[in-house]
Amino acid sequence: MNLIEQLMGQLNTQENAEKISGAVGADTGAAQSALSNIIPILTKALGNQDANAMGNLLDQAKSGNAQDMVSNLLGDKANLIQQFLGKTANMDQAQSGSFLNQVLPMVMGALGQQKQEQGLDNAQFSSALNESNTQAAQGNSQFSMLTSLLDQDGDGEITDDLLNMGKNMLGGLFK
């Protein structure tokens, strides 16, 4: 089983969905759907980091606050990802922002635990994560569909495509 499958099995549970939905004020079904959508986005974004930056982000999960983690991993793309979550899981901007702040530490903590349990250094874990992202995209039609939907230009980077989607959404508001 690859890292992404382990992560999905570990985090995308009814118990976590109920906990998160209560914390953000969203429907449990919406939280479960959002978990399914956000885990591939976060693992892809983390996999796009160089090995040292990824290691620093995983270490930050142990002691850092969620907003700093969101900012460090997603940068100015965080708002676009929140909009994506809002549209796909029927959450408002505040709920999707709170959801992201709840889920990112869970994802990073679980990945950090996997890294430690497997005794991998940053470079080895980065390679394993990227391989897992590729395998998950090949073996899971939902994961593949989500990442291909988000990676519209096929460059392996989803954040530029999220930025374009956000521009298109905002552009439609001003017509």
VEXVEXBA-838931 format. One line per 5 residues: number of its first residue (from 1); their letters; for each residue x negated, y, z of C-alpha. Coordinates in nm, 3 decimals, decimal comma. Each point is the difference from the previous one (the first is absolute). Layout:
BEGIN
NUM> a> X:Y:Z; ...
//
This chain:
BEGIN
1> mnlie> 0,000:0,000:0,000; -0,143:0,340:-0,091; -0,020:0,308:0,223; 0,308:0,167:-0,149; 0,217:-0,309:0,044
6> qlmgq> -0,119:-0,030:0,360; 0,074:0,366:0,059; 0,348:-0,021:-0,152; 0,080:-0,308:0,208; -0,134:0,158:0,316
11> lntqe> 0,159:0,345:-0,034; 0,308:-0,031:-0,219; 0,217:-0,159:0,266; 0,351:0,066:0,126; -0,143:0,089:0,341
16> naeki> -0,233:0,265:-0,145; 0,276:0,136:-0,225; 0,229:0,037:0,302; -0,274:0,165:0,207; -0,091:0,244:-0,277
21> sgavg> 0,360:0,075:-0,095; 0,075:0,089:0,360; -0,305:0,225:0,019; 0,075:0,189:-0,323; 0,380:-0,002:0,015
26> adtga> 0,048:-0,204:-0,317; 0,201:-0,308:-0,086; -0,178:-0,331:0,070; 0,051:-0,110:-0,361; -0,155:0,324:-0,123
31> aqsal> -0,299:-0,052:0,228; -0,045:-0,359:-0,124; 0,017:0,118:-0,361; -0,244:0,281:0,071; -0,242:-0,244:0,165
36> sniip> 0,005:-0,213:-0,315; -0,077:0,306:-0,208; -0,258:0,175:0,217; -0,233:-0,289:0,080; -0,117:-0,038:-0,364
41> iltka> -0,042:0,377:-0,031; -0,210:0,022:0,314; -0,218:-0,303:-0,080; -0,056:0,134:-0,352; -0,092:0,345:0,136
46> lgnqd> -0,234:-0,156:0,255; -0,155:-0,223:-0,266; -0,075:0,309:-0,209; -0,226:0,134:0,276; -0,371:-0,075:-0,006
51> anamg> -0,104:-0,265:0,252; -0,132:0,245:0,260; 0,305:0,228:-0,017; 0,225:-0,304:0,029; -0,195:-0,121:0,303
56> nlldq> 0,028:0,343:0,161; 0,376:0,004:-0,060; 0,039:-0,345:0,154; -0,206:0,110:0,301; 0,213:0,314:0,029
61> aksgn> 0,309:-0,221:0,034; -0,129:-0,111:0,340; -0,017:0,350:0,145; 0,135:0,255:-0,246; 0,344:0,150:-0,022
66> aqdmv> 0,240:-0,094:-0,276; 0,018:0,341:-0,166; -0,379:0,014:-0,032; -0,001:-0,350:-0,146; 0,268:0,092:-0,256
71> snllg> -0,191:0,313:-0,092; -0,336:-0,179:-0,028; 0,134:-0,289:-0,210; 0,260:0,171:-0,216; -0,103:0,365:0,008
76> dkanl> 0,231:0,229:-0,193; 0,178:-0,305:-0,145; 0,171:-0,075:0,333; 0,296:0,226:-0,081; 0,051:-0,175:-0,333
81> iqqfl> -0,007:-0,338:0,166; 0,252:0,126:0,254; 0,223:0,110:-0,288; -0,039:-0,340:-0,163; 0,097:-0,171:0,327
86> gktan> 0,294:0,234:0,039; 0,133:-0,085:-0,343; -0,061:-0,376:0,018; 0,114:-0,051:0,360; 0,262:0,271:0,030
91> mdqaq> -0,187:0,200:0,264; -0,025:0,375:0,034; -0,339:0,177:0,001; -0,029:0,000:0,381; 0,089:-0,370:0,024
96> sgsfl> -0,244:-0,103:-0,273; -0,278:0,209:0,157; 0,065:-0,154:0,338; 0,019:-0,343:-0,162; -0,341:0,049:-0,159
101> nqvlp> -0,144:0,112:0,336; 0,145:-0,315:0,162; -0,110:-0,248:-0,266; -0,349:0,116:-0,096; -0,155:-0,075:0,342
106> mvmga> 0,167:-0,344:-0,007; -0,141:-0,075:-0,347; -0,346:0,133:0,082; -0,010:-0,181:0,334; 0,102:-0,329:-0,160
111> lgqqk> -0,261:0,039:-0,274; -0,267:0,094:0,253; 0,089:-0,311:0,199; -0,029:-0,216:-0,312; -0,339:0,157:-0,079
116> qeqgl> -0,124:-0,072:0,350; 0,140:-0,356:0,014; -0,167:-0,086:-0,330; -0,329:0,160:0,108; -0,026:0,214:-0,313
121> dnaqf> -0,200:0,318:-0,041; 0,153:0,302:-0,173; -0,120:-0,096:-0,348; 0,118:-0,361:0,033; 0,338:0,108:0,134
126> ssaln> 0,041:0,261:-0,273; -0,069:-0,267:-0,259; 0,242:-0,244:0,168; 0,272:0,267:0,020; -0,038:0,095:-0,366
131> esntq> 0,005:-0,367:-0,101; 0,313:-0,050:0,210; 0,167:0,302:-0,162; -0,074:-0,148:-0,342; 0,122:-0,347:0,100
136> aaqgn> 0,314:0,142:0,157; 0,078:0,193:-0,315; -0,047:-0,313:-0,211; 0,188:-0,237:0,227; 0,288:0,214:0,123
141> sqfsm> 0,235:0,156:-0,249; 0,128:0,260:0,251; -0,353:0,106:0,096; -0,102:0,005:-0,364; 0,308:0,197:-0,099
146> ltsll> -0,053:0,253:0,278; -0,368:0,057:-0,072; 0,057:0,012:-0,377; 0,290:0,239:0,051; -0,223:0,220:0,211
151> dqdgd> -0,308:-0,045:-0,221; 0,167:0,120:-0,317; -0,321:0,081:-0,184; -0,163:-0,337:0,082; -0,316:0,147:0,151
156> geitd> 0,031:-0,196:0,325; 0,057:0,320:0,198; 0,356:0,068:0,117; -0,047:0,337:0,167; -0,033:0,191:-0,329
161> dllnm> 0,320:-0,161:-0,122; 0,182:0,086:0,325; -0,113:0,360:-0,049; 0,144:0,003:-0,352; 0,327:-0,153:0,124
166> gknml> 0,022:0,269:0,266; -0,058:0,273:-0,256; 0,272:-0,147:-0,217; 0,244:-0,020:0,292; -0,072:0,355:0,104
171> gglfk> 0,007:0,125:-0,357; 0,354:-0,131:-0,036; 0,112:0,214:0,291; -0,096:0,323:-0,174; 0,173:-0,056:-0,335
//
